Amino acid sequence: AGVPDEELGAALPNVMGTLTGKRVLLPCADIAPSTLTAALQAAGAIVDRVTAYRTISSPAAAELAAALRSGTIDAIVLASGSAARQIPALLPPQTQCPPLVCIGPSTAAVCTELGLPVAAIATSPNDDALLAALERVFLGQDVQPVSGF
Protein backbone atom coordinates (compact mmCIF):
# COMPACT_ATOMS: atom_id res chain seq x y z
CA ALA A 1 0.00 0.00 0.00
CA GLY A 2 1.09 3.55 -0.62
CA VAL A 3 -0.05 7.01 -1.55
CA PRO A 4 -1.62 7.56 -4.98
CA ASP A 5 0.08 9.91 -7.43
CA GLU A 6 -3.26 11.62 -7.93
CA GLU A 7 -4.97 13.29 -4.99
CA LEU A 8 -8.35 11.87 -5.95
CA GLY A 9 -10.30 9.22 -4.07
CA ALA A 10 -10.80 7.09 -7.17
CA ALA A 11 -7.01 6.64 -7.42
CA LEU A 12 -6.82 5.03 -3.97
CA PRO A 13 -7.43 1.40 -5.05
CA ASN A 14 -4.42 1.64 -7.37
CA VAL A 15 -2.06 1.67 -4.39
CA MET A 16 -3.93 -0.49 -1.91
CA GLY A 17 -2.54 -3.84 -3.00
CA THR A 18 -4.75 -6.89 -3.39
CA LEU A 19 -8.39 -6.09 -2.71
CA THR A 20 -10.02 -9.22 -4.08
CA GLY A 21 -12.50 -10.48 -1.51
CA LYS A 22 -11.62 -7.77 1.02
CA ARG A 23 -14.56 -6.05 2.68
CA VAL A 24 -14.29 -2.26 2.78
CA LEU A 25 -16.52 0.11 4.74
CA LEU A 26 -16.93 3.37 2.81
CA PRO A 27 -18.66 6.09 4.85
CA CYS A 28 -19.50 9.04 2.61
CA ALA A 29 -21.89 11.90 1.95
CA ASP A 30 -25.37 11.29 0.66
CA ILE A 31 -24.44 13.01 -2.60
CA ALA A 32 -20.94 11.55 -3.00
CA PRO A 33 -20.23 10.30 -6.52
CA SER A 34 -19.86 6.57 -6.94
CA THR A 35 -16.38 6.75 -8.49
CA LEU A 36 -14.51 5.45 -5.43
CA THR A 37 -17.10 2.73 -4.84
CA ALA A 38 -16.79 1.61 -8.46
CA ALA A 39 -12.97 1.72 -8.36
CA LEU A 40 -12.87 -0.40 -5.19
CA GLN A 41 -15.33 -2.90 -6.65
CA ALA A 42 -13.36 -3.05 -9.90
CA ALA A 43 -10.29 -3.91 -7.79
CA GLY A 44 -12.23 -6.83 -6.30
CA ALA A 45 -13.33 -5.33 -2.98
CA ILE A 46 -16.71 -5.96 -1.40
CA VAL A 47 -17.85 -2.42 -0.60
CA ASP A 48 -20.28 -1.49 2.16
CA ARG A 49 -21.13 2.10 1.26
CA VAL A 50 -23.00 3.95 3.99
CA THR A 51 -24.24 7.50 4.22
CA ALA A 52 -22.27 9.08 7.04
CA TYR A 53 -23.60 12.60 6.59
CA ARG A 54 -26.04 14.62 4.55
CA THR A 55 -25.29 17.80 2.69
CA ILE A 56 -27.80 20.57 3.37
CA SER A 57 -28.12 24.17 2.25
CA SER A 58 -26.88 26.82 4.61
CA PRO A 59 -29.44 28.63 6.73
CA ALA A 60 -27.51 31.77 5.74
CA ALA A 61 -28.35 31.31 2.04
CA ALA A 62 -30.49 34.47 1.94
CA GLU A 63 -27.62 36.52 3.39
CA LEU A 64 -25.19 35.05 0.88
CA ALA A 65 -27.55 35.78 -2.01
CA ALA A 66 -27.91 39.38 -0.80
CA ALA A 67 -24.13 39.78 -0.61
CA LEU A 68 -23.78 38.40 -4.15
CA ARG A 69 -26.51 40.73 -5.39
CA SER A 70 -24.84 43.75 -3.77
CA GLY A 71 -21.47 42.90 -5.32
CA THR A 72 -19.63 42.78 -1.99
CA ILE A 73 -18.17 39.32 -2.65
CA ASP A 74 -14.85 39.53 -4.51
CA ALA A 75 -14.29 35.78 -4.95
CA ILE A 76 -15.75 32.44 -3.91
CA VAL A 77 -13.51 29.61 -2.70
CA LEU A 78 -15.02 26.18 -3.26
CA ALA A 79 -13.68 23.16 -1.40
CA SER A 80 -16.21 20.63 -2.69
CA GLY A 81 -18.53 19.85 -5.55
CA SER A 82 -21.48 20.01 -3.18
CA ALA A 83 -20.57 23.61 -2.31
CA ALA A 84 -20.33 24.42 -6.03
CA ARG A 85 -23.82 23.00 -6.58
CA GLN A 86 -25.21 25.62 -4.19
CA ILE A 87 -23.91 28.61 -6.16
CA PRO A 88 -26.52 28.77 -8.96
CA ALA A 89 -29.37 28.94 -6.44
CA LEU A 90 -27.62 31.76 -4.60
CA LEU A 91 -26.98 33.89 -7.68
CA PRO A 92 -29.85 36.27 -8.28
CA PRO A 93 -30.91 36.62 -11.94
CA GLN A 94 -28.70 38.95 -13.98
CA THR A 95 -25.96 38.78 -11.35
CA GLN A 96 -22.42 38.10 -12.48
CA CYS A 97 -20.73 35.35 -10.52
CA PRO A 98 -17.57 36.44 -8.69
CA PRO A 99 -14.39 34.55 -9.61
CA LEU A 100 -14.50 30.93 -8.45
CA VAL A 101 -11.40 29.33 -6.96
CA CYS A 102 -11.61 25.54 -6.68
CA ILE A 103 -9.69 23.18 -4.42
CA GLY A 104 -9.15 20.68 -7.23
CA PRO A 105 -10.20 19.33 -10.59
CA SER A 106 -13.26 17.45 -9.30
CA THR A 107 -14.75 20.62 -7.86
CA ALA A 108 -13.82 22.54 -11.01
CA ALA A 109 -15.54 19.86 -13.12
CA VAL A 110 -18.77 20.35 -11.17
CA CYS A 111 -18.52 24.10 -11.81
CA THR A 112 -18.04 23.46 -15.51
CA GLU A 113 -21.06 21.12 -15.57
CA LEU A 114 -23.11 23.90 -13.98
CA GLY A 115 -21.85 26.50 -16.46
CA LEU A 116 -19.95 28.39 -13.78
CA PRO A 117 -16.64 29.94 -14.85
CA VAL A 118 -13.63 28.77 -12.85
CA ALA A 119 -11.01 31.45 -12.33
CA ALA A 120 -8.35 29.22 -10.75
CA ILE A 121 -7.73 25.72 -9.44
CA ALA A 122 -5.44 25.06 -6.49
CA THR A 123 -2.35 23.08 -7.45
CA SER A 124 -2.84 20.85 -4.41
CA PRO A 125 -5.87 20.28 -2.15
CA ASN A 126 -4.71 22.28 0.86
CA ASP A 127 -5.08 25.73 2.40
CA ASP A 128 -1.76 27.08 1.13
CA ALA A 129 -2.53 26.12 -2.47
CA LEU A 130 -6.04 27.58 -2.21
CA LEU A 131 -4.61 30.84 -0.88
CA ALA A 132 -2.05 30.94 -3.69
CA ALA A 133 -4.80 30.37 -6.28
CA LEU A 134 -6.91 33.11 -4.72
CA GLU A 135 -3.93 35.45 -4.76
CA ARG A 136 -3.39 34.72 -8.48
CA VAL A 137 -7.00 35.68 -9.14
CA PHE A 138 -6.72 38.94 -7.21
CA LEU A 139 -3.45 39.79 -8.93
CA GLY A 140 -5.01 39.08 -12.32
CA GLN A 141 -2.58 36.28 -13.07
CA ASP A 142 -3.11 32.96 -14.81
CA VAL A 143 -6.44 31.23 -14.98
CA GLN A 144 -6.74 27.50 -14.23
CA PRO A 145 -3.06 26.61 -13.81
CA VAL A 146 -2.00 23.08 -14.59
CA SER A 147 -2.36 21.27 -11.30
CA GLY A 148 -0.41 18.46 -9.76
CA PHE A 149 -3.35 16.05 -9.84
C-alpha positions as CSV (number, residue, x, y, z in Angstrom):
1,A,0.0,0.0,0.0
2,G,1.1,3.5,-0.6
3,V,-0.1,7.0,-1.6
4,P,-1.6,7.6,-5.0
5,D,0.1,9.9,-7.4
6,E,-3.3,11.6,-7.9
7,E,-5.0,13.3,-5.0
8,L,-8.4,11.9,-6.0
9,G,-10.3,9.2,-4.1
10,A,-10.8,7.1,-7.2
11,A,-7.0,6.6,-7.4
12,L,-6.8,5.0,-4.0
13,P,-7.4,1.4,-5.1
14,N,-4.4,1.6,-7.4
15,V,-2.1,1.7,-4.4
16,M,-3.9,-0.5,-1.9
17,G,-2.5,-3.8,-3.0
18,T,-4.7,-6.9,-3.4
19,L,-8.4,-6.1,-2.7
20,T,-10.0,-9.2,-4.1
21,G,-12.5,-10.5,-1.5
22,K,-11.6,-7.8,1.0
23,R,-14.6,-6.1,2.7
24,V,-14.3,-2.3,2.8
25,L,-16.5,0.1,4.7
26,L,-16.9,3.4,2.8
27,P,-18.7,6.1,4.8
28,C,-19.5,9.0,2.6
29,A,-21.9,11.9,2.0
30,D,-25.4,11.3,0.7
31,I,-24.4,13.0,-2.6
32,A,-20.9,11.6,-3.0
33,P,-20.2,10.3,-6.5
34,S,-19.9,6.6,-6.9
35,T,-16.4,6.8,-8.5
36,L,-14.5,5.4,-5.4
37,T,-17.1,2.7,-4.8
38,A,-16.8,1.6,-8.5
39,A,-13.0,1.7,-8.4
40,L,-12.9,-0.4,-5.2
41,Q,-15.3,-2.9,-6.7
42,A,-13.4,-3.1,-9.9
43,A,-10.3,-3.9,-7.8
44,G,-12.2,-6.8,-6.3
45,A,-13.3,-5.3,-3.0
46,I,-16.7,-6.0,-1.4
47,V,-17.8,-2.4,-0.6
48,D,-20.3,-1.5,2.2
49,R,-21.1,2.1,1.3
50,V,-23.0,3.9,4.0
51,T,-24.2,7.5,4.2
52,A,-22.3,9.1,7.0
53,Y,-23.6,12.6,6.6
54,R,-26.0,14.6,4.5
55,T,-25.3,17.8,2.7
56,I,-27.8,20.6,3.4
57,S,-28.1,24.2,2.3
58,S,-26.9,26.8,4.6
59,P,-29.4,28.6,6.7
60,A,-27.5,31.8,5.7
61,A,-28.3,31.3,2.0
62,A,-30.5,34.5,1.9
63,E,-27.6,36.5,3.4
64,L,-25.2,35.0,0.9
65,A,-27.6,35.8,-2.0
66,A,-27.9,39.4,-0.8
67,A,-24.1,39.8,-0.6
68,L,-23.8,38.4,-4.1
69,R,-26.5,40.7,-5.4
70,S,-24.8,43.7,-3.8
71,G,-21.5,42.9,-5.3
72,T,-19.6,42.8,-2.0
73,I,-18.2,39.3,-2.7
74,D,-14.8,39.5,-4.5
75,A,-14.3,35.8,-4.9
76,I,-15.7,32.4,-3.9
77,V,-13.5,29.6,-2.7
78,L,-15.0,26.2,-3.3
79,A,-13.7,23.2,-1.4
80,S,-16.2,20.6,-2.7
81,G,-18.5,19.8,-5.5
82,S,-21.5,20.0,-3.2
83,A,-20.6,23.6,-2.3
84,A,-20.3,24.4,-6.0
85,R,-23.8,23.0,-6.6
86,Q,-25.2,25.6,-4.2
87,I,-23.9,28.6,-6.2
88,P,-26.5,28.8,-9.0
89,A,-29.4,28.9,-6.4
90,L,-27.6,31.8,-4.6
91,L,-27.0,33.9,-7.7
92,P,-29.9,36.3,-8.3
93,P,-30.9,36.6,-11.9
94,Q,-28.7,38.9,-14.0
95,T,-26.0,38.8,-11.3
96,Q,-22.4,38.1,-12.5
97,C,-20.7,35.4,-10.5
98,P,-17.6,36.4,-8.7
99,P,-14.4,34.5,-9.6
100,L,-14.5,30.9,-8.4
101,V,-11.4,29.3,-7.0
102,C,-11.6,25.5,-6.7
103,I,-9.7,23.2,-4.4
104,G,-9.2,20.7,-7.2
105,P,-10.2,19.3,-10.6
106,S,-13.3,17.4,-9.3
107,T,-14.8,20.6,-7.9
108,A,-13.8,22.5,-11.0
109,A,-15.5,19.9,-13.1
110,V,-18.8,20.3,-11.2
111,C,-18.5,24.1,-11.8
112,T,-18.0,23.5,-15.5
113,E,-21.1,21.1,-15.6
114,L,-23.1,23.9,-14.0
115,G,-21.9,26.5,-16.5
116,L,-20.0,28.4,-13.8
117,P,-16.6,29.9,-14.9
118,V,-13.6,28.8,-12.9
119,A,-11.0,31.5,-12.3
120,A,-8.4,29.2,-10.7
121,I,-7.7,25.7,-9.4
122,A,-5.4,25.1,-6.5
123,T,-2.4,23.1,-7.4
124,S,-2.8,20.8,-4.4
125,P,-5.9,20.3,-2.1
126,N,-4.7,22.3,0.9
127,D,-5.1,25.7,2.4
128,D,-1.8,27.1,1.1
129,A,-2.5,26.1,-2.5
130,L,-6.0,27.6,-2.2
131,L,-4.6,30.8,-0.9
132,A,-2.1,30.9,-3.7
133,A,-4.8,30.4,-6.3
134,L,-6.9,33.1,-4.7
135,E,-3.9,35.5,-4.8
136,R,-3.4,34.7,-8.5
137,V,-7.0,35.7,-9.1
138,F,-6.7,38.9,-7.2
139,L,-3.4,39.8,-8.9
140,G,-5.0,39.1,-12.3
141,Q,-2.6,36.3,-13.1
142,D,-3.1,33.0,-14.8
143,V,-6.4,31.2,-15.0
144,Q,-6.7,27.5,-14.2
145,P,-3.1,26.6,-13.8
146,V,-2.0,23.1,-14.6
147,S,-2.4,21.3,-11.3
148,G,-0.4,18.5,-9.8
149,F,-3.4,16.0,-9.8
